[in-house]
Every structure is written in C-alpha cells, then in structure tokens.
Amino acid sequence: MAAAAIFSSLRRRRSPSLEVFLAPVDLSDVALVRTLAIVAMELVSRFSQKFFFFQRRNSRSLIRKLEVCLVFLDCLKDSGATLPHTALLCLKELYLLLYRSKILLDYCSESSKLWMLLQNHSISGHFNDLNLELLTFFDVFPFEEVELAVDVKEQVELLQKQLRRTRMFVDECDEVSRVRFLSFLDEFENGRLPNPRELREFFVDKLKIRNAKCCRAEIEFLEEQIVNHEGDVEPTLAVLNGFVAFTRYSRFLLFGFEEDEVDSGAGNQKKLKKNLISQEIAETLLTIPRDFCCPISLDLMNDPVIISTGQTYDRSSITRWMEEGHSTCPKTGQLLVHTRLAPNRALRNLIIQWCIAHGVPYDPPEGMDASAESYAMASPTRAALEANRATAIILIQQLSIGSQDAKSIAAREIRLLAKTGKENRAFIAEAGAIPHLQKLLASPNPVAQENSVTAMLNLSIYDRNKSLIMSEVGCLGSITEVLRSGHSTEARENAAATLFSLSAVHDYKKRIAEESGAVEALAGLLRDGTPRGKKDAVTALFNLSTHTDNCVQMIEAGAVTALVGALGNEGVFEEAAGALALIVRQPVGAEAVAKEERAVAGLIAMMRCGTPRGKENAVAALLELCRSGGAATTEQVFKAPALAGLLQMLLFTGTKRARRKAASLARVFQRCEHVVMHGVGYAYPSNSASNRDSSFASEVSVPISISVPVV
C-alpha cells in the first residue's frame, strides 16, 4: 500500500518536495545521463526475469519500452556531446518516470493476488499513464539538437508510433477472475454459502493459493489495506472488510487448521505477540479526552445524556445515580428540576469519530439514530457478517473437538474476529464459544492461554456477553486464576482488563470482589506490573471501589496499600486517587487510608504536580478522608506542610470541581478548633455561588487568607 500511495502521489503531482528529492538537479549533463542509464539498466535486469501473476502483458510491455529507453540513454552517454537545456529538463522528467515505473513494477510483483484482482482496472490505468508520459517525453525531447545513431533513432521512432496507438489494456483473463471473486461475495450477500468445490478451484487451481500460510498472507495484506485506506479509493472499507471475511472463511474451509500455523519458536511467539497485542496496548495506554469521560464513572461515555442542570453524563451512570435515590446533580450539587434525560448527540458523534480515529472499539447503544450511526466505523455488509458467522462456526467446532494445536489457532482467530464489531462479538458468544474458551484458559500452552483470555476480553466488550460470561459456571474463577498465575505477562494483563470490562456492570462488582484472589491479584499487578498492567489493574480496582460493599474486601486484600503506592506513578495516579476518594467515604476505608504513611503526602504531592484531573481526585480524596476519618485524621491532614498554599492555588487556578472540593476542604479546617497553620488563616465570606469566582482576589489579605465562597 505504501508503494501505491507514493505512486498515486507522484501521478497526481501532490508532492513537489518529493519530485525535487528524486530529480538529480545538481548533476551535470554527463552525470545525469550516466545516472539515468544505470537506473534503466537496473530496472530492466531486475524485472526482465520476474514473474508477474497478474498484469503480465502490461508489465512486459513496460519493460520492453524501458529497454528502448536504455538503448537511447546508452547512445547519449557514449556520444559525450553537450546537451541543450531543454534536453536536460526532459531527462530530469525521465528520471521521475523511471522511478514511478520501478514502484509500479514492484507493486505488481509483490502485492497480494486478491488485491491485484480488486485493483485490476486502477493498476491498468497506471500503466496507461506511464505510456502517455513516455510518449510525451519522446515528443518533447529535442532530437534535432542531439546526434543519435541511425538504428537508435529508428527504434525510438518505432516506439513513438507504438505509444501513439496504445490504449489502456485490461487483461480479459484477469477481469474474469475479478468478476468470479466478486460473485462469491455476492453469494454471501444473498445469504448463501459458496460451493466448496468452486472455492477450491478458484483459490487452489486458479490463484495457486495452495496452503494456509499463503492464504493467511493474502488476509494480512488485505487487512493492511484497511489500515491504510484512503477515503477516495475503491473498494470501500465496508466492501474490503467483506473480502477479508470471505478470504478468512475460505482459509479454514479449504485448508483447515494446519499445524505449521502454530508458533512454537520463541521468535515466532514474539512476532505473534507483537502483531496481536500492539493495538490493544495502544488502546489501553491511550488518553481519553476529558470531555468524553463520564463525571461519575470517569469512563468513556457510550450514551451521553444531558440532565436538567445542563451537565452531561453517561446514561447508565446517571440512571443508576437517580435510582439510588439521589435528587441532585453529581457534579454541581444542584437540585434536579426534573429527571428527564436528553441525548447529547453532538458529543456522541464526536466520541464516535474519536474512537474511529484511534481504533478504539465503540458499541453504539441500541436505538441509536441512523445519523449518528453513520459516523461509526464502516458498517459491515451482510456478506461480511455471513462470512464471519460461517467462520465462527468452523472455529468453535475446532475449539470443541480439535487437537490442542487446532484449538490454539481457533482461539487466536476468535480473538481477532471479536476484536471489532458488536455483531461479531454477539454471534460468536451465541454460537457457544465462551464455555470452550474457558476450558482453554487452563491450557499449559502459553499462546493458547493468552489467546483465549484475550478472546474473552474482546467478547466482554459487548454488554450482552458480560452476562453470558458471568453466568458460565467457573468462568470468573478461571479468569481470576489467569490473572494470578498466567503463563505470560500479556495473559495476566488481559485477564485484569477482562475483570475491568465485566465490572462495568454494577451488579457484578461485588461478585468480582468476592472472587477468591481477584482483588489480591489486581493489587499485585498494580504494584509490580508493566505500565500497561498497572493501567489495567488500577482501572479495575477503581470500578470495584464504586460499590460500597467492596470496601472491606479491598482493604483486606491489600488494594488500599497498592493504590497509595500508585499515587507516585504518573501513568495511574489519577485513577488511584479516584479510587481512594471512593474508599475513604466509609469510616473503615478512611481508617485504613489514614494508617498508610504515604497516603496524605502522596495526595498532597499530586495536588502540587498532578494533572487537572489528578488534582481534582486528590483534593476530593483528602476531603472525604477528613469527613469520614474523624478529628484525628482531619488534624493529620491539616498539619501536612504547604497544604494551605496548595488549596489557595486550586481555588484560583483549579477546575470548577477542584475549586469546589478545595473550598469544602478549607471549610472543614475552619470548623476545627484552634486552626492556625504557619500564620495562614481561612476566611469565609457568605457570598453566593453566582459571584464566587470574582470574590477570590478581592478577599485575599495579609497574612495570606484563602477566601472560600459558599458552594
């Protein structure tokens, strides 16, 4: 695809800087001719004996034309005559033409066979463009000012005549194959499975794709085109996804589960991990824009809605908040005038577009309007869905009755198939994959275990599958066991991510926390894991901490100690502080946090150097710690060095939530008897919320006082 992009860029003259780089503008006429002769000779020698499966006639014709160019350049080189300026300009254009010829011939010889079929007309057009530009070169070149041998001049004139008669050539045999390829996709589109015998004739006999390895190479090439797809290039993403799905189905139908597909060597395992988890790691470490996160759950909003105060929340989070009996806005504390929820379609569309741009899975809520859904990733065609469904059935059969190697391959393919699209995740689970994947979690094969737990993670993204996973007897325990003692780091990390995904359902949070060893393993991963592992662990712990009944289990399992230790880790300190803020709402949680020597100091350090969100969570944690921890804990927080100055800074420069929490914390200190710290007093006028921001500066006096409005 890179070669095609460069070729297209040169063809459309979109990159002048590239032309300047390619054209040897600083060479003398002799050196320029010599350079061109070398380039032409390399092209002819390199591609003369190369086999072209498709575009054979166009490729051979271009090579023969390049041979004439080589004869012409050799004649110029041997003459040693000084060339006129117009001839030099033409030769520099020829340099670009030779370079583009190399790209096109490389592209035709190294591209996937299926991709070449799909691009048959487009590539034929590129050959025709080169013919026209070569004709222009010879028409413009000042032959009357250059002395050429008679035989060379005759060859050039003959080539000119041929170029003038040349029209775009599309090979009929190639076109028949392309139409046949499209017809298979049409059968899926109409709800029918193609005839296996005809598929074998097409892939094995016609295209010479004779084993699973070759077929997989075709799939990987097509997937690369999806990643690098440009909006104005045919076929569309949706159609291209259909071809990938069809080819994947054909691969397993025709070639089964060959043992040579199993990566047994360390080097191959390393390559497999790199290919399969690179995007998942990127998604895990990706920073979600603050405005896309729900203020309650701090997660990416799936269905943002607006409440009566004008604030936006994720529908599931605010609905649960209201069902728990709250009648105020979680963010502002204002009384709700009504409980109607208005969809925030503009924000939802922005979230969808951001997810597409960063490859983050997004499952639109049921009932989403068509205009919003049109922003989502190219909707799969029926052909793609039917091909994927047929593939899933084959894979699940192998999970059930196949050999250990076949089960490992099937788990890997289900992992990839479940990576995108709620439809794929839905029918894979409905077809019965979850029980078989659960059994594979205990496999002694590290690759099989990693593939199965990651497949489980990808399936759990779809909300309906969460209940299927949690209702499967022993499945939660098996995932926890991988988290505790998985064969590979990636398996343990993906098990933590699976628990995080499952804990998005409020009713499952307590079950996960009560699962033997689950919280302990998450705490251990937060302490000793990789950056990605720490991220997975802290987000799971944060979700669990939102359930009030989990506080004791988290304390006993060492989660509080791990969260306090994570306050000094830049990659996870925001979530760690947020989890602590939830835990300390209960007296037992506040007592546990207060006993941690580094807790208060860590939170104050975050108020000083953290991100805006981190500062919010830190001051919120200190506020809840003082409210729930009693007088002794409040005094412990109050005596912390530099706290007054940090509160003052937040009151002036913090976000709205940070200012509100800082004001509340300062009022807690004011209510304490004999509160004086380093000569700093806390003065609180009773101004209204409407003018609190403008009152900050006017009420600062010496000694420095923090003016906190009533909120």
TAVENVEN-V52055 format. One line per field, one symbol per residue. phi: phi as a letter, one per 40 degrees, with the letter a starting at -180 (. if undefined). psi: psi as a letter, one per 40 degrees, with the letter a starting at -180 (. if undefined). burial: b if it has 16 or more other C-alpha atoms within 10 Angstrom, else e. Layout:
phi=???
psi=???
burial=???
This chain:
phi=.cccccccccccfcbdccccccccccccccccccccccccccccccbcbccbcbfccccccccccccccccccccccccgccccccccccccccdccccccccccdcccbcccccccccdcccdccccccccccccdcccccccbbcbccccccccccccccccccbdbbccccccccccccccccccccgbcccdcccccccccccgcbaccccccccccccccccccbccbcccdcccccccccccccdcccbgbcccccccccccccccccccbdccccccccccddcccccccgcdccacbbcccgcbbcdcccccdccchcbbcdcbgccccabcbbcccccccccccccccbgccbbcccgdccccccccddccccccccccccccccccdcccbcccccccccccccdccccbgccccccccccgccdccccccccccdccccccccccccccccdccdccccccdgccccccccccaccbcccccccccccccccccdcccccccccdgccdcccccccbccdcccccccccccdcccccccdcdccccgccccccccccbccbcccccccccccccbdcccccccccccccccccccccbccdcccdcccccccccccbcgcccdcccccccgccccccccccbccdcccccccccccccccccfcabfgbbbbbcbccccbccccdccbcbbcdbccbccb
psi=dddddddddddefegdddddddhgdeiiddddddddddddddddddedeihhdifddddddddddddddddddddddddeihiidddddddddddddddddddddddddeiiddddddfdddddddddddddddddddddhgdeehhiidddddddddddddddehihhhhddddddddddddddddddeeihihdddddddddddefgeiddddddddddddddddehidehiiiddddddddddddddddddeagideehhdidddddddddddedddddddehhhhdeeihedeeihhdghihadeeihihdddddddddeeieihddeeihhdieihhhgdddddddddddddefhhhhiiiehiddddediihhiidddddddddddddddddddeiiddddddddddddddedihdddddddddefdddddddedeiehddddddddddddddedhddddddddehheddddddddddfididdddddddddddddedhdeedddddehheddddddddddeiiddddddddddddddeehdeeddddddeedddddddedehddedddddddddddediddddddddehdeddddddddddeiiddddddddddddddddeeaddddddddehieddddddddddeiidddddddddddddddeiifhhhfehihhgifiiddfddeeddeehihihihhhih.
burial=bebbebbeebeeeeeeeebeeebbeeeebbebbbbbbebbbebbeebeeeebbbbeebbbebbebbbbbbbbbbbbbeeeeebeeebbebbbbbbbbbbbbbbbbbbbbebbbbbbbbbbbebbbbbbebbbebbebbeebbeeeeebeeebbeebeebbeebeeeeeebbeebeebbeebeebbbbbbeeebbeeeebbebbeeeeebeebeebbebbebbbebbeebeeeeebebbbbbbbbbbbbbbbbbbeebeeeebbeeeeeeeebeeeeeeebbebbeeebeeebbbbebbbbbbbbbbbbbeebbbbbbbeebeeeeebbbbeeeeeeeeeebebbbebbbebbbbbbeebbbbbbeeeeeeeebebbbebbbbbbbbbbbbbbbbbbbbbbebebbbbbbbbbbbbebbbbbbebbbbbbeebbbbbbbbbbbbeebbbbbbbbbbbbbbbbbbebbebbbeeeebbbbbbbbbbebbebbbbbbbbbbbbbbbbebebbbbbbeeebbbbbbbbbbbebebbbbbbbbbbbbbbbbbeebbebbbebbbbbbbbbbbbeebbbbbbbbbbbbbbbbbbbbbbbbeeebbbbbbbbbbbebebbbbbbbbbbbbbbbbbbeeebbeebbeeeebbebbbbbbbebebbbbbbbbbbbbebbeeeeeeeeeebbbbeeeeeeebeeebeebeeeebbbbbbbb
